[in-house]
Amino acid sequence: MFCQGKKASGGALMSKYYIYLNTERCIGCHACEVHCKTKNDLPVGPRLCRIIESEIKLIGGLPRQKFAFKTCFHCEDPKCVKACPTGAMQKRSKDGIVFVEQSLCDGCKACITACPWEIPQWNHETGKVVKCDYCKDRVDQGLEPACVTKCTTKALKFVTKHQEQKKEICELSHQ
């Protein structure tokens, strides 16, 4: 079994929180994306999290496909924050969550250009940038992000640095 998590080069963890995907449970239904868009009231276009599908391969004579979950890495040293001229892109000191303060965003897209992972997205309806912030309003209430709570097969797990060992996370994914 393979569990997917977010680690910086050299193995350093990038945030207090992580979303792990149990690839054996994910069926690629995109419920996580739908609920993220609904919770964040996003139009067609920007995707704050994504299910990435592999090619279909024959394994043991049967067609198989794997999925990966992509969202913000909440980097230790986020390039998007450094690039933002207005201070709209910020990183919370208490937990490392990187977010956009919408009232400060002027729509210059410098953060989009700076991010090597193509995480910040353009919201054409508001003329501002949006990105995954792990549903920080929910996290602050002790809840999980919308993508995790609405995962149909419970393939996504929202964990803290106290659960950072892959084995422990993978075991959680089976529960």
Secondary structure as the mmCIF struct_conf table of DSSP 4:
data_model
#
loop_
_struct_conf.conf_type_id
_struct_conf.id
_struct_conf.beg_label_comp_id
_struct_conf.beg_label_asym_id
_struct_conf.beg_label_seq_id
_struct_conf.end_label_comp_id
_struct_conf.end_label_asym_id
_struct_conf.end_label_seq_id
STRN STRN1 CYS A 3 GLN A 4
STRN STRN2 LYS A 7 LYS A 7
HELX_RH_3T_P HELX_RH_3T_P1 SER A 9 GLY A 11
STRN STRN3 LEU A 13 LEU A 13
BEND BEND1 SER A 15 LYS A 16
STRN STRN4 TYR A 17 ASN A 22
TURN_TY1_P TURN_TY1_P1 THR A 23 ARG A 25
HELX_RH_AL_P HELX_RH_AL_P1 ALA A 31 LYS A 39
TURN_TY1_P TURN_TY1_P2 ASN A 40 ASP A 41
BEND BEND2 VAL A 44 GLY A 45
BEND BEND3 LEU A 48 CYS A 49
STRN STRN5 ARG A 50 GLU A 53
HELX_LH_PP_P HELX_LH_PP_P1 SER A 54 ILE A 56
STRN STRN6 LYS A 57 ILE A 59
TURN_TY1_P TURN_TY1_P3 GLY A 60 GLY A 61
STRN STRN7 LEU A 62 ARG A 64
STRN STRN8 PHE A 67 LYS A 70
BEND BEND4 GLU A 76 ASP A 77
HELX_RH_AL_P HELX_RH_AL_P2 LYS A 79 ALA A 83
BEND BEND5 PRO A 85 GLY A 87
STRN STRN9 MET A 89 LYS A 91
TURN_TY1_P TURN_TY1_P4 SER A 93 ASP A 95
STRN STRN10 VAL A 98 VAL A 100
HELX_RH_3T_P HELX_RH_3T_P2 GLN A 102 LEU A 104
BEND BEND6 GLY A 107 GLY A 107
HELX_RH_AL_P HELX_RH_AL_P3 ALA A 110 ALA A 114
TURN_TY1_P TURN_TY1_P5 PRO A 116 TRP A 117
BEND BEND7 PRO A 120 PRO A 120
STRN STRN11 GLN A 121 ASN A 123
TURN_TY1_P TURN_TY1_P6 HIS A 124 GLY A 127
STRN STRN12 LYS A 128 VAL A 130
TURN_TY1_P TURN_TY1_P7 TYR A 134 CYS A 135
HELX_RH_AL_P HELX_RH_AL_P4 LYS A 136 VAL A 139
TURN_TY1_P TURN_TY1_P8 ASP A 140 GLY A 142
HELX_LH_PP_P HELX_LH_PP_P2 LEU A 143 PRO A 145
HELX_RH_AL_P HELX_RH_AL_P5 ALA A 146 THR A 149
TURN_TY1_P TURN_TY1_P9 LYS A 150 LYS A 150
TURN_TY1_P TURN_TY1_P10 THR A 152 THR A 153
STRN STRN13 LEU A 156 THR A 160
HELX_RH_3T_P HELX_RH_3T_P3 LYS A 161 GLN A 163
BEND BEND8 GLN A 165 GLN A 165
HELX_RH_AL_P HELX_RH_AL_P6 LYS A 166 SER A 173
TURN_TY1_P TURN_TY1_P11 HIS A 174 HIS A 174
#
